[in-house]
């Protein structure tokens, strides 16, 4: 099917006029009419009813219009994708990130990458690890960074960085900044992330190692984001265990105090994910190599998060 004829047809459909479509497309009215006639001839269908000066689409024309829009959009998308292969200094890069990398790692790195390729456009989609993996499988993103290792056979995982989780409390609320017996944490009022979050899963696994369970903690609140937990700790609701990266600046400003718990360390890993069966565009491939290279995050101090 000829794309030019589809484009002409769509304009006539939208404007309900051959002459107006010609003005938009810089074509004469006879040329517009000929494109539509040839398209109708190819399809063996009438696409418009011509009643005097009024142009109305037939049922077949109405149905074709929706497909025409999709086909024209797909053509534009494919041309854009191919242009990236011709010139990777242009185009759009869509990246997915779960909560911690999406909020605290990727924005700075995307900014640095943008400096290398100033003519590209960037989009960052932030969600939980499951959502990012689903976006990858659906093709909405080419590459993502998540806090849970994917076990889907079509997803390739590569470790990027490690994150240390720490215990924080409001300033002055805990006389001793060190807990020698890790089981003493059961005395603290705790704010936790919701069930299923990567942070909570890491805490549950660490507790098992010292023969404790989440139910052993004095849980005073459960919240669905790190930002909500940060604000709750500031308000004096309780203590929490959270990514050091998420509160690094707060600790420097004295908004929180860290409680060191002996023999109780929690480390998480963040992974780059890509689709096993799809080739990365040159731009996405460059970004992946940029992430893996030490120069990408050395200045950010996140090669070993929490060091």
C-alpha positions in Angstrom: 0.0 0.0 0.0 1.4 3.4 -1.0 2.2 5.6 2.0 1.7 8.8 0.0 -1.8 7.8 -1.0 -2.6 6.9 2.6 -1.3 10.3 3.7 -3.4 12.1 1.2 -6.5 10.0 2.1 -6.0 10.8 5.8 -5.8 14.6 5.1 -9.0 14.4 3.0 -10.7 12.5 5.7 -9.7 15.0 8.4 -10.5 18.1 6.4 -13.5 16.7 4.4 -12.2 18.5 1.4 -9.9 17.7 -1.5 -8.9 21.3 -2.0 -8.0 21.9 1.6 -6.0 18.7 1.7 -4.1 19.9 -1.4 -3.3 23.2 0.4 -1.9 21.4 3.4 0.1 18.9 1.3 1.1 21.5 -1.4 -0.6 19.5 -4.1 -3.1 20.4 -6.7 -6.7 19.3 -6.3 -6.5 17.0 -9.4 -3.4 15.3 -7.9 -5.2 14.8 -4.6 -8.2 13.3 -6.4 -6.0 11.0 -8.4 -4.2 9.7 -5.3 -7.6 8.9 -3.7 -8.9 7.3 -6.9 -5.8 5.1 -7.2 -6.1 4.0 -3.6 -9.8 3.2 -4.1 -8.8 1.2 -7.2 -6.1 -0.7 -5.3 -8.6 -1.6 -2.6 -11.6 -2.2 -4.8 -13.6 0.0 -2.5 -15.2 3.4 -2.4 -13.7 5.5 0.4 -15.7 8.7 0.1 -19.2 9.7 -0.9 -19.2 12.8 -3.0 -22.4 14.7 -2.6 -21.9 18.0 -4.4 -19.2 19.9 -2.5 -19.5 17.7 0.6 -17.1 14.9 1.1 -18.2 12.1 3.5 -16.3 8.9 4.3 -17.9 5.6 3.6 -17.9 2.9 6.3 -14.8 1.4 4.6 -13.2 4.9 4.6 -13.9 5.2 8.4 -12.3 1.8 9.0 -9.3 2.5 6.8 -8.7 5.9 8.5 -7.8 4.3 11.8 -5.4 1.8 10.2 -3.9 4.6 8.1 -3.1 6.6 11.2 -1.4 3.5 12.8 0.6 2.8 9.6 1.7 6.4 9.2 2.8 6.5 12.8 4.6 3.2 12.4 6.4 4.6 9.4 7.5 7.7 11.3 8.7 5.5 14.2 10.6 3.2 11.9 12.3 6.1 10.1 13.3 7.6 13.5 14.7 4.2 14.6 16.7 3.8 11.4 18.0 7.4 11.7 19.6 6.3 15.0 21.5 3.6 13.2 22.7 6.2 10.6 23.6 8.8 13.2 23.6 7.8 16.9 24.2 11.4 17.9 20.5 12.0 17.4 17.3 10.2 18.4 15.5 9.3 21.6 16.7 7.1 24.4 14.1 5.7 26.8 15.4 4.2 30.0 13.6 2.5 32.9 14.6 2.6 36.5 13.2 1.2 39.7 12.8 3.5 42.6 16.3 3.9 44.0 18.2 4.0 40.6 15.4 5.9 39.0 15.6 8.7 41.7 19.2 8.7 42.8 21.4 7.1 40.2 20.1 7.5 36.7 19.2 11.2 36.6 22.8 12.3 37.2 24.2 9.7 34.8 21.7 10.6 32.1 22.8 14.2 32.5 26.4 13.2 31.9 25.4 11.1 28.9 23.4 14.0 27.4 26.6 16.1 27.5 28.3 13.5 25.3 25.3 13.5 22.9 23.7 16.9 23.2 21.3 16.4 20.3 19.5 13.3 21.7 16.3 13.4 23.7 16.0 11.4 26.9 13.0 9.8 28.8 13.3 8.2 32.2 10.4 5.9 33.3 10.4 5.2 37.0 8.5 2.4 38.7 9.1 -0.7 40.8 11.4 -3.4 39.4 8.5 -5.5 38.2 7.1 -2.6 36.2 10.4 -1.8 34.6 10.8 -5.5 33.6 7.4 -5.5 32.0 8.2 -2.3 30.1 11.3 -4.0 28.8 9.4 -7.1 27.6 6.7 -4.9 26.0 9.3 -2.9 24.2 8.5 0.5 25.9 12.2 0.7 26.9 15.4 -0.7 25.6 17.4 -0.7 28.8 16.6 -0.5 32.5 18.3 -0.5 35.9 16.5 -2.4 38.7 17.1 -3.6 42.3 15.9 -7.2 41.8 17.6 -9.7 39.6 15.2 -10.7 36.8 14.5 -14.4 36.4 12.7 -14.1 33.1 14.3 -16.1 30.4 14.1 -13.2 27.9 15.8 -10.7 30.2 19.5 -10.4 30.4 20.9 -9.1 33.8 24.3 -7.5 34.5 25.4 -6.2 37.8 26.0 -2.5 37.9 26.5 -1.3 41.5 26.0 -2.3 45.1 24.0 -0.4 47.7 24.3 -0.5 51.4 21.2 -0.2 53.6 21.6 1.7 56.9 19.6 2.3 60.0 18.6 5.9 60.6 16.8 7.8 63.4 15.8 11.4 64.0 18.6 13.5 65.5 19.1 13.1 69.3 16.5 10.3 69.6 19.1 7.6 70.2 21.8 8.2 72.8 24.2 5.6 71.5 25.0 5.5 67.8 25.9 1.9 67.9 24.0 -1.3 68.6 26.4 -4.1 69.6 23.8 -6.9 69.7 21.8 -6.9 66.4 18.8 -8.4 68.1 18.4 -5.2 70.1 16.9 -3.6 67.0 13.6 -5.2 68.1 13.4 -2.4 70.7 13.2 0.4 68.1 9.9 1.6 66.6 10.3 0.8 62.9 8.9 2.3 59.7 9.1 -0.2 56.8 8.5 -0.2 53.0 5.5 -2.1 51.8 5.6 -5.9 51.2 7.2 -6.8 47.9 9.6 -3.9 47.7 13.3 -4.6 47.1 14.3 -2.8 50.3 11.9 -4.8 52.5 13.0 -8.1 50.8 16.6 -7.3 51.6 15.7 -6.5 55.3 13.8 -9.8 55.6 16.7 -11.8 54.2 19.2 -10.0 56.6 16.9 -10.7 59.6 16.8 -14.4 58.8 20.5 -14.5 59.2 20.3 -13.5 62.8 17.2 -15.7 63.4 14.7 -12.9 63.4 11.6 -12.1 61.4 9.8 -8.9 60.4 7.1 -9.8 63.0 9.8 -9.5 65.7 10.2 -5.8 64.9 8.1 -3.0 66.5 6.6 -1.9 63.2 4.8 1.4 63.7 4.1 2.1 60.0 4.4 0.8 56.5 4.8 3.2 53.6 5.0 2.9 49.8 8.0 5.1 49.0 11.4 6.1 50.3 10.3 9.8 50.3 7.4 9.0 52.5 9.6 7.2 54.9 12.2 10.0 55.0 9.5 12.5 55.9 8.2 10.1 58.6 11.6 9.7 60.2 12.1 13.5 60.1 8.8 13.8 61.9 10.0 11.5 64.7 7.6 8.6 63.8 10.4 6.0 64.2 13.6 4.5 62.8 14.0 2.8 59.4 16.5 0.9 57.3 17.0 2.6 54.0 19.4 3.0 51.1 22.4 5.2 52.1 22.2 6.8 48.7 18.6 7.9 49.4 19.7 9.8 52.5 23.3 10.7 51.8 22.7 14.4 51.6 20.3 14.3 54.6 23.1 12.7 56.8 25.5 15.4 55.7 23.0 18.1 56.8 22.4 16.4 60.1 18.7 15.7 59.4 19.2 12.1 60.4 21.6 10.1 62.5 22.9 6.7 61.5 22.8 3.9 64.0 25.5 1.3 63.3 24.5 -2.3 64.0 27.3 -4.7 64.6 27.2 -8.0 62.7 24.1 -6.8 60.7 24.9 -5.5 57.3 22.5 -5.3 54.4 23.8 -5.0 50.8 21.7 -4.8 47.6 22.7 -5.0 44.0 21.4 -3.1 41.1 21.3 -4.6 37.7 21.3 -3.4 34.1 18.5 -5.3 32.2 18.1 -5.7 28.4 16.1 -8.0 26.2 17.8 -11.2 25.2 16.2 -11.4 21.8 16.4 -7.8 20.7 19.4 -5.9 19.4 20.0 -2.6 21.2 20.0 0.5 19.0 23.5 2.2 18.8 22.3 4.9 21.2 21.1 2.4 23.8 24.3 0.3 23.3 26.4 3.4 24.0 24.5 4.1 27.1 24.9 0.6 28.4 28.7 0.8 27.8 28.6 4.2 29.5 26.9 2.7 32.6 29.4 -0.2 32.8 32.5 2.0 32.3 34.0 3.4 35.6 33.9 6.9 34.2 30.1 6.8 34.3 29.7 6.7 38.1 33.1 7.2 39.6 32.5 11.0 40.2 29.1 10.2 41.7 30.7 8.0 44.4 28.4 5.1 43.7 30.7 2.3 42.5 30.2 0.9 45.9 27.1 2.6 47.3 27.6 3.4 50.9 31.4 3.5 50.9 
